[in-house]
Amino acid sequence: MNIRLLVNGTVIHASLDDSAAARDFFALLPLSLILTDYAGTEKIAYLDTALSTAGSPTGTAANTGDICYYAPWGNLAFFYRDFGYARGLIKLGRLPGDCAWLTDAKDIELVIEKRL
């Protein structure tokens, strides 16, 4: 499953994993979100709908560029720094290349669309 992120006039193409959570997320698209910084490690936005955790591990460690879902809080997370194992964290996919656009201290307006 391929997605397109639109941020500050820039288009970023990314891929989602083949998992129940990623398929649920893909079904929600298109989405317009405001990403806010969390812990100097990730940008997050809360989803209105919970994603399936069926078949997902109980948690994972996140790497820079990972797109994840944190099931306990129901938020989407885009990691711009590596993060240790977190119970309830589910990897959805990955951003390509440089993630410097995520490090801006300001909130980020983001549109995520299906790329068919």
All heavy atoms as an XYZ file, in Angstrom:
888
protein
N       0.849     -1.172      0.000
C       0.000      0.000      0.000
C       0.893      1.232      0.000
O       1.761      1.367      0.848
C      -0.891     -0.008      1.237
C      -1.917     -1.128      1.241
S      -2.829     -1.239      2.796
C      -1.578     -1.916      3.876
N       0.655      2.072     -0.959
C       1.468      3.273     -1.117
C       0.660      4.503     -0.747
O      -0.530      4.593     -1.052
C       1.968      3.386     -2.552
C       2.874      2.229     -2.909
O       3.820      1.944     -2.190
N       2.580      1.556     -4.000
N       1.330      5.454     -0.091
C       0.670      6.692      0.319
C       1.489      7.886     -0.140
O       2.684      7.767     -0.440
C       0.437      6.747      1.844
C       1.750      6.641      2.622
C      -0.557      5.665      2.269
C       1.612      6.840      4.129
N       0.794      9.029     -0.180
C       1.436     10.290     -0.538
C       1.168     11.267      0.600
O       0.029     11.455      1.023
C       0.865     10.817     -1.849
C       1.432     12.140     -2.255
C       0.952     12.615     -3.614
N      -0.489     12.518     -3.736
C      -1.125     12.083     -4.824
N      -0.449     11.704     -5.876
N      -2.442     12.045     -4.865
N       2.216     11.886      1.091
C       2.099     12.903      2.132
C       2.349     14.255      1.492
O       3.309     14.416      0.729
C       3.127     12.666      3.238
C       2.919     11.436      4.107
C       3.398     10.188      3.418
C       3.649     11.606      5.412
N       1.491     15.214      1.794
C       1.640     16.570      1.297
C       1.926     17.461      2.493
O       1.098     17.585      3.397
C       0.369     17.023      0.594
C      -0.138     16.087     -0.515
C      -1.530     16.475     -0.955
C       0.818     16.091     -1.680
N       3.122     18.074      2.495
C       3.525     18.917      3.611
C       4.303     20.121      3.084
O       5.268     19.951      2.331
C       4.333     18.122      4.666
C       5.581     17.511      4.086
C       4.664     18.965      5.861
N       3.841     21.305      3.420
C       4.519     22.545      3.016
C       4.839     22.592      1.524
O       5.932     22.982      1.125
C       5.809     22.735      3.827
C       5.546     22.900      5.292
O       4.515     23.459      5.687
N       6.446     22.412      6.114
N       3.897     22.156      0.691
C       4.092     22.180     -0.752
C       4.978     21.077     -1.289
O       5.272     21.041     -2.481
N       5.415     20.179     -0.436
C       6.280     19.072     -0.843
C       5.493     17.768     -0.816
O       4.691     17.533      0.089
C       7.492     18.959      0.111
O       8.213     20.186      0.075
C       8.408     17.820     -0.284
N       5.731     16.912     -1.803
C       5.102     15.593     -1.870
C       6.127     14.557     -1.436
O       7.262     14.541     -1.928
C       4.611     15.276     -3.300
C       4.070     13.863     -3.382
C       3.570     16.285     -3.740
N       5.726     13.695     -0.509
C       6.590     12.614     -0.030
C       5.838     11.308     -0.235
O       4.692     11.171      0.212
C       6.923     12.796      1.467
C       7.636     14.129      1.679
C       7.756     11.624      1.986
C       7.687     14.587      3.111
N       6.454     10.365     -0.914
C       5.851      9.060     -1.124
C       6.367      8.092     -0.067
O       7.558      8.108      0.256
C       6.172      8.523     -2.514
C       5.545      9.335     -3.607
N       6.046      9.403     -4.862
C       4.446     10.135     -3.615
C       5.295     10.190     -5.617
N       4.320     10.644     -4.870
N       5.465      7.286      0.457
C       5.842      6.315      1.483
C       5.057      5.032      1.261
O       4.099      5.001      0.474
C       5.556      6.878      2.871
N       5.459      3.989      1.963
C       4.799      2.688      1.860
C       4.322      2.235      3.224
O       4.955      2.519      4.240
C       5.772      1.634      1.326
O       6.256      1.994      0.068
N       3.216      1.508      3.216
C       2.700      0.908      4.440
C       2.966     -0.590      4.412
O       3.035     -1.200      3.336
C       1.192      1.152      4.575
C       0.753      2.612      4.677
C      -0.769      2.694      4.728
C       1.366      3.287      5.895
N       3.113     -1.169      5.582
C       3.301     -2.612      5.711
C       1.990     -3.325      5.403
O       0.923     -2.710      5.358
C       3.742     -2.963      7.135
C       5.099     -2.371      7.484
O       5.848     -1.988      6.566
O       5.405     -2.285      8.685
N       2.060     -4.638      5.245
C       0.865     -5.448      5.039
C       0.437     -6.020      6.389
O       0.860     -7.105      6.780
C       1.140     -6.568      4.033
C      -0.114     -7.359      3.695
O      -1.230     -6.855      3.954
O       0.017     -8.473      3.177
N      -0.357     -5.237      7.116
C      -0.849     -5.669      8.427
C      -2.282     -5.180      8.587
O      -2.726     -4.284      7.856
C       0.021     -5.096      9.555
O      -0.123     -3.684      9.611
N      -2.995     -5.734      9.544
C      -4.374     -5.303      9.788
C      -4.421     -3.828     10.156
O      -5.281     -3.080      9.666
C      -4.997     -6.160     10.891
N      -3.498     -3.378     10.989
C      -3.476     -1.975     11.408
C      -3.203     -1.064     10.210
O      -3.858     -0.029     10.042
C      -2.427     -1.754     12.496
N      -2.244     -1.429      9.363
C      -1.912     -0.617      8.193
C      -3.080     -0.586      7.202
O      -3.377      0.460      6.619
C      -0.646     -1.135      7.527
N      -3.760     -1.711      7.014
C      -4.926     -1.743      6.124
C      -6.042     -0.862      6.667
O      -6.700     -0.135      5.909
C      -5.410     -3.177      5.912
C      -4.482     -3.987      4.994
C      -5.081     -5.327      4.625
N      -5.239     -6.215      5.766
C      -4.306     -7.023      6.247
N      -3.108     -7.042      5.684
N      -4.547     -7.799      7.278
N      -6.271     -0.892      7.979
C      -7.269     -0.005      8.589
C      -6.907      1.457      8.369
O      -7.767      2.277      8.056
C      -7.386     -0.265     10.095
C      -8.285     -1.426     10.446
O      -8.825     -2.084      9.523
O      -8.456     -1.685     11.645
N      -5.641      1.790      8.556
C      -5.188      3.157      8.354
C      -5.391      3.584      6.900
O      -5.918      4.668      6.620
C      -3.721      3.306      8.767
C      -3.169      4.669      8.517
C      -3.656      5.772      9.198
C      -2.173      4.865      7.575
C      -3.164      7.051      8.958
C      -1.668      6.129      7.328
C      -2.171      7.223      8.019
N      -5.005      2.734      5.966
C      -5.150      3.017      4.539
C      -6.615      3.282      4.185
O      -6.915      4.163      3.382
C      -4.583      1.844      3.726
C      -4.405      2.123      2.266
C      -3.376      2.932      1.814
C      -5.248      1.542      1.325
C      -3.198      3.170      0.458
C      -5.075      1.780     -0.028
C      -4.049      2.602     -0.465
N      -7.529      2.549      4.810
C      -8.961      2.713      4.549
C      -9.477      4.079      5.022
O     -10.503      4.552      4.528
C      -9.749      1.591      5.215
N      -8.795      4.719      5.979
C      -9.210      6.031      6.481
C      -8.829      7.185      5.548
O      -9.331      8.293      5.703
C      -8.572      6.301      7.850
C      -8.968      5.411      9.004
C      -8.156      5.772     10.243
C     -10.458      5.494      9.277
N      -7.929      6.931      4.622
C      -7.399      7.997      3.765
C      -8.411      8.450      2.731
O      -9.190      7.644      2.248
C      -6.120      7.519      3.085
C      -5.008      7.076      4.037
C      -3.794      6.616      3.259
C      -4.650      8.160      5.028
N      -8.418      9.746      2.406
C      -7.466     10.793      2.757
C      -7.739     11.374      4.145
O      -8.879     11.387      4.614
C      -7.690     11.856      1.686
C      -9.134     11.712      1.325
C      -9.446     10.245      1.473
N      -6.675     11.853      4.778
C      -6.747     12.502      6.084
C      -5.987     13.822      6.059
O      -4.923     13.914      5.445
C      -6.100     11.624      7.160
C      -6.815     10.371      7.620
C      -5.920      9.573      8.564
C      -8.120     10.728      8.308
N      -6.526     14.800      6.729
C      -5.818     16.062      6.985
C      -5.552     16.106      8.477
O      -6.484     15.991      9.276
C      -6.673     17.264      6.578
O      -6.838     17.293      5.191
N      -4.290     16.245      8.846
C      -3.895     16.181     10.248
C      -2.990     17.353     10.609
O      -2.292     17.900      9.756
C      -3.129     14.879     10.520
C      -3.829     13.569     10.197
C      -2.836     12.413     10.276
C      -4.993     13.344     11.140
N      -2.988     17.689     11.872
C      -2.008     18.617     12.429
C      -1.098     17.775     13.320
O      -1.549     17.169     14.303
C      -2.673     19.728     13.277
C      -3.686     20.510     12.458
C      -1.601     20.637     13.880
C      -3.092     21.344     11.357
N       0.171     17.709     12.957
C       1.147     16.951     13.739
C       1.769     17.867     14.785
O       2.209     18.972     14.470
C       2.253     16.396     12.846
C       1.844     15.437     11.735
C       3.076     15.024     10.937
C       1.135     14.221     12.297
N       1.807     17.395     16.023
C       2.451     18.139     17.103
C       3.626     17.321     17.623
O       3.641     16.096     17.535
C       1.474     18.445     18.251
O       0.937     17.218     18.747
C       0.332     19.320     17.770
N       4.589     18.027     18.177
C       5.781     17.344     18.672
C       5.489     16.614     19.977
O       4.732     17.082     20.824
C       6.909     18.336     18.891
C       8.243     17.635     18.992
O       8.707     17.134     17.946
O       8.809     17.563     20.092
N       6.118     15.445     20.114
C       6.012     14.691     21.349
C       7.403     14.203     21.745
O       8.057     13.477     20.981
C       5.049     13.502     21.208
C       4.846     12.777     22.504
C       4.008     13.289     23.484
C       5.541     11.606     22.784
C       3.838     12.649     24.701
C       5.378     10.959     23.996
C       4.535     11.486     24.944
O       4.382     10.853     26.146
N       7.849     14.631     22.892
C       9.087     14.156     23.524
C      10.344     14.375     22.691
O      11.330     13.664     22.876
C       8.946     12.680     23.903
N      10.323     15.318     21.761
C      11.511     15.566     20.957
C      11.949     14.372     20.150
O      13.121     14.255     19.780
N      11.004     13.497     19.846
C      11.316     12.247     19.164
C      10.395     11.970     17.989
O      10.788     11.334     17.024
C      11.192     11.065     20.159
O      12.040     11.308     21.268
C      11.561      9.748     19.527
N       9.163     12.448     18.075
C       8.155     12.092     17.090
C       7.137     13.220     16.944
O       7.013     14.068     17.823
C       7.435     10.812     17.515
C       6.712     10.971     18.853
C       6.266      9.670     19.479
O       5.215      9.154     19.051
O       6.963      9.205     20.405
N       6.437     13.203     15.826
C       5.289     14.078     15.613
C       4.059     13.173     15.659
O       4.054     12.095     15.055
C       5.351     14.774     14.252
C       6.483     15.757     14.113
C       6.239     17.009     14.899
C       7.213     18.090     14.454
N       7.591     19.000     15.480
N       3.021     13.635     16.376
C       1.843     12.796     16.552
C       0.564     13.536     16.177
O       0.514     14.763     16.182
C       1.726     12.260     17.993
C       1.460     13.391     18.985
C       2.965     11.454     18.382
C       1.079     12.905     20.383
N      -0.455     12.746     15.870
C      -1.812     13.240     15.650
C      -2.757     12.119     16.063
O      -2.483     10.940     15.822
C      -2.033     13.614     14.191
N      -3.849     12.497     16.698
C      -4.826     11.510     17.149
C      -5.801     11.180     16.038
O      -6.234     12.059     15.294
C      -5.560     12.017     18.394
C      -4.630     12.064     19.580
C      -3.890     13.206     19.849
C      -4.432     10.946     20.377
C      -2.993     13.243     20.907
C      -3.540     10.970     21.434
C      -2.824     12.119     21.693
O      -1.933     12.148     22.726
N      -6.126      9.902     15.920
C      -7.087      9.440     14.934
C      -8.466      9.348     15.570
O      -8.589      9.059     16.765
C      -6.669      8.065     14.395
C      -5.307      8.009     13.687
C      -4.951      6.573     13.333
C      -5.320      8.889     12.448
N      -9.499      9.569     14.775
C     -10.880      9.477     15.268
C     -11.341      8.032     15.395
O     -12.326      7.751     16.076
C     -11.837     10.225     14.333
C     -11.609     11.727     14.362
O     -11.103     12.243     15.387
O     -11.938     12.387     13.365
N     -10.649      7.122     14.721
C     -11.035      5.714     14.680
C      -9.870      4.853     15.139
O      -8.732      5.063     14.705
C     -11.407      5.318     13.233
O     -12.431      6.196     12.762
C     -11.876      3.893     13.148
N     -10.152      3.886     15.998
C      -9.109      2.954     16.440
C      -8.754      2.006     15.297
O      -9.618      1.595     14.521
C      -9.593      2.155     17.642
N      -7.469      1.677     15.193
C      -7.003      0.723     14.189
C      -6.943     -0.669     14.797
O      -6.717     -0.830     15.995
C      -5.617      1.122     13.680
C      -5.461      2.529     13.104
C      -4.029      2.736     12.616
C      -6.459      2.793     12.001
N      -7.104     -1.670     13.975
C      -7.020     -3.054     14.434
C      -5.609     -3.363     14.931
O      -4.617     -2.939     14.333
C      -7.360     -4.006     13.284
O      -7.125     -5.346     13.678
N      -5.535     -4.114     16.011
C      -4.237     -4.583     16.512
C      -4.081     -6.091     16.266
O      -3.095     -6.682     16.706
C      -4.088     -4.269     18.015
O      -5.142     -4.923     18.724
C      -4.128     -2.766     18.264
N      -5.031     -6.695     15.562
C      -5.005     -8.136     15.286
C      -3.715     -8.519     14.568
O      -3.337     -7.894     13.581
C      -6.215     -8.535     14.444
N      -3.046     -9.535     15.085
C      -1.830    -10.040     14.473
C      -0.598     -9.185     14.704
O       0.482     -9.514     14.222
N      -0.739     -8.095     15.428
C       0.406     -7.218     15.697
C       1.169     -7.712     16.920
O       0.578     -8.272     17.835
C      -0.069     -5.781     15.966
O      -0.687     -5.243     14.833
N       2.476     -7.450     16.963
C       3.223     -7.782     18.171
C       2.740     -6.895     19.326
O       2.078     -5.884     19.109
C       4.671     -7.456     17.805
C       4.600     -6.561     16.630
C       3.303     -6.837     15.933
N       3.088     -7.259     20.545
C       2.640     -6.486     21.714
C       3.293     -5.115     21.790
O       2.836     -4.259     22.525
C       2.912     -7.254     23.021
O       4.309     -7.533     23.101
C       2.116     -8.545     23.075
N       4.344     -4.917     21.021
C       5.035     -3.636     20.983
C       6.204     -3.705     20.028
O       6.482     -4.753     19.454
N       6.889     -2.584     19.871
C       8.047     -2.537     18.985
C       8.935     -1.356     19.376
O       8.514     -0.487     20.138
C       7.614     -2.423     17.498
O       8.741     -2.657     16.663
C       7.010     -1.064     17.178
N      10.132     -1.341     18.836
C      11.016     -0.183     18.939
C      10.886      0.574     17.631
O      10.777     -0.031     16.569
C      12.459     -0.626     19.153
N      10.892      1.883     17.690
C      10.751      2.699     16.488
C      12.103      3.236     16.046
O      12.943      3.576     16.871
C       9.795      3.854     16.749
N      12.272      3.307     14.743
C      13.464      3.888     14.142
C      13.086      5.168     13.413
O      11.926      5.351     13.018
C      14.101      2.908     13.148
C      14.618      1.670     13.832
O      15.374      1.759     14.785
N      14.191      0.507     13.359
N      14.065      6.029     13.217
C      13.839      7.244     12.461
C      13.194      6.885     11.121
O      13.671      6.001     10.427
C      15.171      7.978     12.218
O      15.741      8.317     13.479
C      14.974      9.230     11.384
N      12.092      7.562     10.798
C      11.385      7.312      9.549
C      10.210      6.367      9.669
O       9.432      6.222      8.727
N      10.045      5.736     10.819
C       8.914      4.819     10.990
C       7.611      5.585     11.163
O       7.551      6.620     11.832
C       9.116      3.914     12.210
C      10.098      2.780     11.957
O      10.473      2.556     10.792
O      10.486      2.124     12.941
N       6.569      5.062     10.552
C       5.207      5.530     10.751
C       4.556      4.493     11.646
O       4.531      3.301     11.310
C       4.436      5.625      9.424
C       5.157      6.520      8.427
C       3.001      6.093      9.665
C       4.608      6.422      7.003
N       4.059      4.908     12.804
C       3.527      3.962     13.777
C       2.158      4.397     14.295
O       1.746      5.537     14.127
C       4.479      3.828     14.964
S       6.099      3.135     14.551
N       1.524      3.450     14.945
C       0.259      3.686     15.645
C       0.483      3.291     17.091
O       0.970      2.198     17.367
C      -0.839      2.830     15.007
C      -2.162      2.877     15.716
C      -2.905      4.047     15.780
C      -2.686      1.735     16.310
C      -4.143      4.077     16.427
C      -3.917      1.760     16.943
C      -4.642      2.926     16.998
O      -5.855      2.967     17.639
N       0.150      4.185     18.013
C       0.266      3.868     19.435
C      -1.142      3.544     19.933
O      -1.950      4.447     20.189
C       0.901      5.023     20.200
C       1.190      4.686     21.644
C       1.974      3.582     21.975
C       0.669      5.448     22.672
C       2.232      3.260     23.296
C       0.925      5.138     23.996
C       1.707      4.037     24.297
O       1.962      3.712     25.607
N      -1.433      2.253     20.017
C      -2.782      1.780     20.312
C      -3.354      2.290     21.639
O      -4.537      2.648     21.689
C      -2.820      0.255     20.250
N      -2.572      2.349     22.728
C      -3.174      2.807     23.989
C      -3.760      4.219     23.923
O      -4.740      4.510     24.609
C      -2.002      2.751     24.979
C      -1.091      1.706     24.427
C      -1.195      1.871     22.936
N      -3.174      5.090     23.118
C      -3.660      6.468     23.026
C      -4.430      6.729     21.737
O      -5.064      7.769     21.597
C      -2.505      7.461     23.105
C      -1.810      7.523     24.422
C      -2.137      6.859     25.579
C      -0.650      8.290     24.732
N      -1.249      7.162     26.578
C      -0.328      8.049     26.080
C       0.140      9.148     23.992
C       0.754      8.637     26.707
C       1.216      9.745     24.607
C       1.522      9.489     25.964
N      -4.317      5.827     20.756
C      -5.017      6.006     19.484
C      -4.400      7.058     18.598
O      -5.098      7.714     17.829
N      -3.079      7.223     18.682
C      -2.440      8.243     17.865
C      -1.493      7.666     16.820
O      -0.918      6.598     16.992
C      -1.698      9.284     18.717
C      -0.493      8.727     19.415
O      -0.607      8.089     20.459
N       0.682      8.958     18.848
N      -1.368      8.429     15.747
C      -0.420      8.168     14.689
C       0.890      8.836     15.092
O       0.872      9.911     15.692
C      -0.965      8.793     13.401
C      -0.304      8.470     12.091
C      -0.375      6.977     11.808
C      -0.996      9.261     10.988
N       2.025      8.219     14.779
C       3.322      8.774     15.159
C       4.299      8.660     13.995
O       4.416      7.601     13.380
C       3.881      8.033     16.374
N       4.970      9.765     13.703
C       6.023      9.814     12.695
C       7.325     10.084     13.438
O       7.522     11.175     13.972
C       5.752     10.946     11.693
C       4.539     10.731     10.845
C       3.284     11.090     11.306
C       4.652     10.167      9.589
C       2.154     10.901     10.526
C       3.537      9.976      8.793
C       2.281     10.342      9.269
N       8.221      9.112     13.477
C       9.448      9.221     14.270
C      10.563      9.902     13.492
O      10.869      9.529     12.369
C       9.901      7.837     14.741
C       9.061      7.325     15.878
C       7.888      6.639     15.631
C       9.431      7.561     17.188
C       7.099      6.184     16.677
C       8.653      7.121     18.239
C       7.473      6.430     17.980
N      11.168     10.921     14.123
C      12.332     11.573     13.534
C      13.592     11.294     14.350
O      14.674     11.767     14.016
C      12.108     13.075     13.328
C      11.805     13.894     14.554
C      12.826     14.423     15.345
C      10.490     14.155     14.918
C      12.548     15.190     16.458
C      10.200     14.921     16.028
C      11.228     15.443     16.793
O      10.943     16.208     17.898
N      13.455     10.501     15.398
C      14.593      9.979     16.166
C      14.264      8.547     16.547
O      13.098      8.187     16.713
C      14.812     10.790     17.442
C      15.409     12.142     17.188
C      16.038     12.733     18.460
N      16.742     13.938     18.140
C      16.195     15.147     18.123
N      14.926     15.304     18.406
N      16.921     16.194     17.816
N      15.298      7.729     16.709
C      15.079      6.361     17.178
C      14.476      6.388     18.572
O      14.750      7.298     19.364
C      16.401      5.585     17.211
C      16.970      5.313     15.827
O      16.251      5.507     14.826
O      18.138      4.892     15.749
N      13.651      5.397     18.855
C      12.998      5.300     20.153
C      12.997      3.842     20.574
O      12.756      2.953     19.762
C      11.559      5.833     20.054
C      10.846      5.889     21.373
C      11.108      6.903     22.266
C       9.914      4.918     21.712
C      10.455      6.966     23.491
C       9.256      4.971     22.934
C       9.521      5.988     23.820
N      13.236      3.587     21.853
C      13.264      2.222     22.371
C      11.897      1.554     22.330
O      10.893      2.151     21.948
N      11.895      0.327     22.753
C      10.683     -0.492     22.746
C       9.555      0.179     23.535
O       9.775      0.710     24.623
C      10.989     -1.858     23.374
C       9.778     -2.754     23.482
C       9.425     -3.598     22.435
C       8.991     -2.749     24.625
C       8.314     -4.413     22.534
C       7.879     -3.564     24.733
C       7.552     -4.391     23.686
O       6.445     -5.195     23.792
N       8.364      0.154     22.970
C       7.169      0.646     23.663
C       6.050     -0.367     23.470
O       5.729     -0.748     22.339
C       6.745      2.006     23.128
N       5.486     -0.790     24.562
C       4.349     -1.701     24.509
C       3.170     -0.943     23.892
O       2.891      0.188     24.237
C       4.009     -2.174     25.919
C       2.951     -3.227     25.961
C       2.817     -3.771     27.401
N       1.844     -4.815     27.477
C       2.042     -6.076     27.119
N       3.234     -6.445     26.703
N       1.087     -6.967     27.206
N       2.480     -1.574     22.937
C       1.333     -0.959     22.276
C       1.685     -0.182     21.021
O       0.795      0.301     20.318
N       2.986     -0.042     20.713
C       3.416      0.659     19.506
C       3.425     -0.329     18.338
O       4.026     -1.399     18.426
C       4.809      1.259     19.708
C       5.321      2.186     18.613
C       4.445      3.439     18.507
C       6.767      2.574     18.884
N       2.752      0.043     17.249
C       2.624     -0.826     16.080
C       3.166     -0.092     14.865
O       2.708      1.001     14.539
C       1.145     -1.200     15.840
C       0.579     -1.942     17.046
C       0.987     -2.010     14.559
C      -0.931     -2.096     17.022
N       4.123     -0.696     14.196
C       4.677     -0.086     12.991
C       3.684     -0.247     11.846
O       3.189     -1.349     11.596
C       6.022     -0.713     12.626
C       6.672     -0.040     11.445
C       8.033     -0.624     11.143
C       8.555     -0.018      9.859
N       9.724     -0.729      9.371
N       3.399      0.865     11.160
C       2.489      0.859     10.016
C       3.240      0.909      8.694
O       2.768      0.386      7.687
C       1.539      2.056     10.069
C       0.612      2.158     11.268
C      -0.202      3.441     11.183
C      -0.301      0.942     11.353
N       4.383      1.582      8.678
C       5.127      1.745      7.439
C       6.362      2.573      7.668
O       6.833      2.719      8.797
N       6.869      3.136      6.565
C       8.149      3.827      6.640
C       8.190      5.015      5.683
O       7.699      4.943      4.566
C       9.249      2.833      6.277
C      10.622      3.370      6.377
C      11.528      2.401      7.113
N      12.841      3.003      7.217
C      13.215      3.734      8.256
N      12.429      3.923      9.259
N      14.411      4.271      8.293
N       8.784      6.101      6.159
C       9.055      7.273      5.329
C      10.402      7.083      4.643
O      11.339      6.552      5.256
C       9.127      8.536      6.192
C       7.855      8.944      6.911
C       8.162     10.018      7.946
C       6.826      9.429      5.912
N      10.530      7.535      3.413
C      11.815      7.400      2.727
C      12.784      8.519      3.104
O      12.360      9.625      3.450
C      11.420      7.518      1.251
C      10.249      8.436      1.279
C       9.507      8.114      2.559
N      14.057      8.230      3.050
C      15.096      9.254      3.141
C      15.081     10.139      4.363
O      14.761      9.716      5.468
N      15.424     11.380      4.126
C      15.606     12.374      5.166
C      14.277     12.768      5.806
O      13.319     13.100      5.124
C      16.267     13.597      4.538
C      16.569     14.693      5.532
O      16.393     14.480      6.736
O      16.987     15.776      5.088
N      14.212     12.748      7.108
C      13.000     13.121      7.844
C      13.168     14.475      8.528
O      12.485     14.769      9.507
C      12.671     12.048      8.877
S      12.259     10.469      8.149
N      14.061     15.306      8.016
C      14.336     16.601      8.641
C      13.093     17.480      8.734
O      12.967     18.279      9.650
C      15.442     17.323      7.882
N      12.164     17.323      7.807
C      10.936     18.127      7.835
C      10.132     17.898      9.105
O       9.361     18.750      9.517
C      10.082     17.860      6.588
C       9.591     16.451      6.452
C      10.259     15.401      5.869
C       8.338     15.934      6.877
N       9.497     14.261      5.914
C       8.302     14.562      6.534
C       7.234     16.483      7.527
C       7.220     13.744      6.810
C       6.143     15.653      7.797
C       6.150     14.312      7.440
N      10.346     16.781      9.774
C       9.629     16.479     11.012
C      10.218     17.186     12.227
O       9.564     17.289     13.262
C       9.630     14.970     11.271
C       8.733     14.133     10.373
C       9.057     12.659     10.537
C       7.273     14.403     10.678
N      11.442     17.649     12.124
C      12.120     18.216     13.291
C      11.747     19.664     13.580
O      12.168     20.212     14.595
C      13.653     18.104     13.145
O      14.065     18.854     12.010
C      14.087     16.653     13.005
N      10.970     20.278     12.720
C      10.518     21.655     12.946
C       9.749     21.712     14.265
O       8.891     20.869     14.534
C       9.626     22.098     11.786
C       9.329     23.583     11.799
O       9.418     24.209     12.876
O       9.006     24.117     10.736
N      10.054     22.683     15.081
C       9.412     22.802     16.397
C       7.934     23.150     16.301
O       7.169     22.892     17.224
C      10.136     23.857     17.232
N       7.526     23.710     15.183
C       6.134     24.101     15.002
C       5.268     22.897     14.662
O       5.757     21.853     14.239
C       6.017     25.119     13.872
C       6.798     26.381     14.095
C       6.677     27.273     12.875
C       7.689     28.391     12.929
N       7.776     29.097     11.668
N       3.951     23.084     14.824
C       3.008     22.069     14.361
C       3.108     21.990     12.838
O       3.433     22.973     12.170
C       1.581     22.434     14.757
C       1.360     22.361     16.269
O       2.252     21.854     16.988
O       0.299     22.813     16.719
N       2.817     20.819     12.301
C       2.929     20.587     10.867
C       1.566     20.189     10.316
O       0.943     19.249     10.812
C       3.957     19.467     10.562
C       5.351     19.881     11.037
C       3.960     19.124      9.079
C       6.381     18.770     10.945
N       1.112     20.927      9.290
C      -0.118     20.550      8.588
C       0.242     19.495      7.555
O       1.162     19.687      6.761
C      -0.743     21.761      7.910
C      -1.268     22.781      8.890
C      -1.946     23.952      8.192
O      -2.614     23.735      7.160
O      -1.782     25.071      8.697
N      -0.491     18.399      7.584
C      -0.161     17.252      6.738
C      -1.430     16.682      6.125
O      -2.450     16.542      6.815
C       0.529     16.173      7.596
C       0.856     14.847      6.958
C       1.989     14.997      5.941
C       1.256     13.844      8.018
N      -1.364     16.345      4.849
C      -2.430     15.623      4.171
C      -1.845     14.285      3.748
O      -0.750     14.242      3.179
C      -2.973     16.392      2.951
C      -3.997     15.561      2.188
C      -3.575     17.725      3.376
N      -2.557     13.218      4.035
C      -2.118     11.880      3.645
C      -3.177     11.308      2.720
O      -4.362     11.281      3.053
C      -1.933     10.954      4.861
C      -1.027     11.591      5.905
C      -1.349      9.605      4.406
C      -0.979     10.830      7.215
N      -2.744     10.845      1.553
C      -3.647     10.307      0.543
C      -3.172      8.924      0.082
O      -1.994      8.604      0.198
C      -3.671     11.215     -0.688
C      -4.068     12.638     -0.399
C      -3.897     13.552     -1.598
O      -3.036     13.277     -2.466
O      -4.632     14.537     -1.653
N      -4.101      8.166     -0.478
C      -3.752      6.897     -1.123
C      -3.016      7.222     -2.416
O      -3.345      8.176     -3.104
C      -4.998      6.093     -1.447
C      -5.751      5.625     -0.242
C      -7.010      4.897     -0.639
C      -7.775      4.480      0.609
N      -9.046      3.818      0.280
N      -2.016      6.430     -2.694
C      -1.306      6.546     -3.987
C      -1.499      5.220     -4.688
O      -0.877      4.220     -4.334
C       0.178      6.846     -3.734
C       0.956      7.138     -5.005
C       2.327      7.704     -4.707
N       3.129      6.852     -3.866
C       4.121      6.064     -4.295
N       4.419      6.031     -5.570
N       4.812      5.353     -3.443
N      -2.399      5.218     -5.634
C      -2.756      3.965     -6.325
C      -1.922      3.722     -7.544
O      -1.331      4.564     -8.116
C      -4.235      3.998     -6.693
C      -5.179      4.257     -5.499
C      -6.601      4.415     -5.985
C      -5.079      3.154     -4.484
